[in-house]
């Protein structure tokens, strides 16, 4: 009888402890904190968000790298063959799919600062808008890490990235030198676009990570309107072309200009230093995309340089 009584007391204590732990964990999950954005505005958000709707496609890979699989993402994310496998089964959100966002029961919504539906999202869950042009790829990862209580994970990625790209730069410059120039062009229906080094398309890898210089005329053209990107005519490409050309072609693009004499007479073309890729895979600047591009573009550059030396 005494043994049975002792046993019952132990079970009761154990169940009580488990119940207290469950309550503690539940309280921790529900805990709110204040997130201070770059512009100084403050937002009440979950301390440890579990169900995040990521509406700017540019940030989907950041959340995945931070260990948070979004419960909803922009339909634009599926255009990247690099990101697409990571969002398999995740609901895709169109421009005005507010109800579809609500159906996923998010506890946090990340939106683009220009999104016209922000006020509607705020009625669903805490919503934090971000302006794409306010951050480079490292800054936004750290900012999202701060938002989701994953700052350590973000900092560790940045540290490793800096180490790897430092070696990449050294390896590349040993082969092509420190003064080689590079131009990134994206094919448009009626012309070409050029971009600053924070606008994806491989620019942050080529210029920031690998240290390849931008032709002066290319830089001057970008300064004209201060937008970070500019349109140019195909016929003027010789003014902006560097020693290496990185040609970003969207699925809808048609670069028949490659058949023209002007294109064929460009030094980069004549020296087989043109690297082509699918634009949709190179639009984003998240950690998953950048790591893929870092490896591929380094291999491509070194392969072209090796062909020069043969």
C-alpha positions, 0 to 999 in steps of 0.5 A: 500500500505504501509503495503504491502511494509513493508511486502515485505521488511520483507520477503526479509530480512528473505530470505536474512538471510536464504540464509546467514545461508545456505551459512554459514552452507555450508562453515562450512561443506566444511571447512578443517583442519589439522590432526596431526597423532601419527607419526607426519605426517599431513593430510588435512581433512574435519573439520566435515566429513559427509561421512566417508569410514571406511576400517579397520573393527576394527574401525567401532564401534568407528565411530558409537559410535562417531555418524558417520555412515560410508558410506562404511565398510570392509566386515569383519565387518559383521562377528561380530553379535554385529556390523552387525546390526549397518551397515545394508544397508552400502556397504561392501568393499572387499580387492581391491574394490577401485571403490566401495569406490569411488562410495560412494563419501566419504569426508574422508577415514580411512585406515589400514596403511598396505593397498596396495591401499592407494595411490588410495584412496588418489585420491578419498578423504583425506585418513588417515591410522592408524597402529592397533598396535600403539593404545589401544582401548581408544587411538584409540577412542580419535584419531578418535575423534580428526580426526572427531571433536568429541573429547568431545564424545570420552572423555566422553565415556572413562570416563564412561568406566573407572567408569563402569569397576572400579566397575566391577573389584571390584565386580569380585575381591570380589568373585574370589580374586585379584590373580585369573589368566586367559588365553585367547586361540583362536582355530586354525586349527592346534593349539591355539593362545595366545594374549597380552591384546591389541589384542581383543578376550576379552583380554582387558576386562579380563586383563585390565578392570577386572584385572585378572592376566596372567599366567607367562608362558603365558606372557613369551611366548608372549615376545619371538617374541614381536608380541603381539600374539603367536601360541602354540600346543594344547598339551602344553596348560597345561603350559599356562592355568590359573584358568579361561580359555576363549576359543575363537572359530572361525566359521571355528575352530574345537576344538576336543581337548576337548575330550582329557584327557589332556584338561579334567584334566586342573584345569579350566576345572575340576572346570567348569571355562571355558568360551566359545564364538564365536571368530568373536564377540570378535575380535574387540575392539571398544566401542560397542563391548567392552560394550557388552563383558563387561556385558557378561563376567562379568556375566559369571565370576560371574556365574562360581564363584557362582557355585564354592561356591554352 
